[in-house]
Amino acid sequence: MGEFELIRRFFTRPTRRAALGVGDDCALLAPAPGMQLAVSSDLLLEGRHFVSTVAPERLGHKALAVNLSDLAACGAAPLGFTLALALPQVDAGFLEGFARGLFALADAHDCELVGGDTTRGPLAICITVFGEVPPGRALLRSGARPGDDVWVSGSSLGDARLALEVLRGTRALDGSDFETTRRALERPMPRVALGLALRGIATSAIDLSDGLVGDLGHVLAASGVGATLELDALPRSAILRAQPPEVQRACVLAGGDDYELAFSAPPRAADRVTEAAAAAATPVARIGRVDAAPGLRVLDGDGHEVAAGLRSFDHFTTA
Amino acid sequence: MGEFELIRRFFTRPTRRAALGVGDDCALLAPAPGMQLAVSSDLLLEGRHFVSTVAPERLGHKALAVNLSDLAACGAAPLGFTLALALPQVDAGFLEGFARGLFALADAHDCELVGGDTTRGPLAICITVFGEVPPGRALLRSGARPGDDVWVSGSSLGDARLALEVLRGTRALDGSDFETTRRALERPMPRVALGLALRGIATSAIDLSDGLVGDLGHVLAASGVGATLELDALPRSAILRAQPPEVQRACVLAGGDDYELAFSAPPRAADRVTEAAAAAATPVARIGRVDAAPGLRVLDGDGHEVAAGLRSFDHFTTA
């Protein structure tokens, strides 16, 4: 099977929203008049962003999910995406599974594959996603203000990292618990509905890809503020709660791969936050507050500051 | 140097056109009201799309050039791009050169870097480029009609492939000639001005990345037509003309990496084509005509058909 047959067979579907889809030099999108276009791009490599044993369907899902999560963090409505794919060989079984997972999530968000590129090489997936947002309504990292509450979505922060540690052999879980956490790692659900519902309510937002401490740190730096979090308020699963306290702490604070939204909102908007979360069918928890003093403090149940050194994942400085 | 310092140091510049540039979850573009957005994405891998010895500045240039070439083939005006980059390590010398080549070409086309991703891994570059085109004015592959002339831009088709063969050791050139052809391979100039000038004149267009026969074949298939080309009309350099006839033929017909535009236009529009080319300061040559009968025929100087078997490059079926 050649490159063009591969594209035709696995990645060409009737165009619904785009003016022109897969198969020309460019795709043509027609954003709704007056809307801004939100754009994000992520490159996923085997061995770094996913393990070689991941099910192809989950890989297809996750490759798009991490990009939709960026749209969610901006409060943008998904529109379309491009897919650039390097494959060591043409493996129809792999491609069928990958396309199934990719398109199931794409369809769930009415987000259309409009173009891309395929080449032979070590497995690599680069997706660029496009969404729409009315001018001035995007959720940014720079809007957190002292006194704002800090919120996070989801009920199982850190489960993805726990699964990664099991895959690495540093932790052990029984089969069913491992499957639950592995699902969090390999099949994250981007919080698109919540991001849309928080427009006009949240003062800042970010999606959690590298870990809460590091990602929230970007918001604090961009906003010129600090924050204090309550460790016990961080939502975690019963599976993670069964782990030693230092494992729980590392997973929730610096785990990575959560793809939840962390966001800020004024205390007077707390009811509107919970209403938005209910409308989006997404759990949220208030986990701290924004301070004028720079830096991020995390307090344990006794009000003592948790030691620093829980850094976030960095592709070039983390082992 | 960490991931975020790398982005700040080499890839963050003041935003000129985008509503929001590098540094948030998404970039925000504001296309001019009523314009369609043209999108294209290319993934370049070391060892497949470029040699490890390429100068970083040229690699930065070419990574964007191949994407701008897709906008050119659509007649779209460049707007911005994202860059996803996998690097084996942080090498400031490499990154400075890469960024210099990238931004020099970007600035020449007022095309802004708006976001992206960096990760550690085997050197890989994925650029997604965005351009604007008025609705209904994009140059497509599907518009060629029997009787149209076939045109190609440039004056040195096949030089890029000749340089590749020298790098591979199958051909030899003296130093100065090799440098000239190597420049064609590593520093192609996307025909953006020509693509814009051909709107409303050309009936179809494509950019030549995989070789004239294969790329023109996509146009013929999409248009439901065939074509006859005159081998002697294909523009080539004095350097290529000094090569044996079979080498010339392979390089111009199936060379790849030309990044010229092949396009069709009615014979009555020939003057408008040459005026558009002059306005864009880009040489063009009439190389054949579109036929109703499917298939692509190439005739030599005696009117004999050149043997088939000159296939185009395919990442999965070409050795």
Interface residues (C-beta under 8 A of the other chain):
Chain A: M1 G2 E3 F4 L6 A19 L20 G23 D24 D25 C26 A27 L28 L29 A30 P31 P33 G34 Q36 L37 A38 V39 S40 S41 D42 L43 L45 G47 R48 H49 D70 L71 A73 C74 A76 G80 T82 L83 A84 L85 A86 L87 Q89 V90 V114 G115 G116 D117 T118 T119 R120 G121 P122 A124 C126 T128 F130 G131 V133 P135 A138 L140 R141 S142 A205 I206 D207 H218 A222 D314 H315 F316 T317
Chain B: M1 G2 E3 F4 L6 A19 L20 G23 D24 D25 C26 A27 L28 L29 A30 P31 P33 G34 Q36 L37 A38 V39 S40 S41 D42 L43 L45 G47 R48 H49 D70 L71 A73 C74 A76 G80 T82 L83 A84 L85 A86 L87 Q89 V90 V114 G115 G116 D117 T118 T119 R120 G121 P122 A124 C126 T128 F130 G131 V133 P135 A138 L140 R141 S142 A205 I206 D207 H218 A222 D314 H315 F316 T317
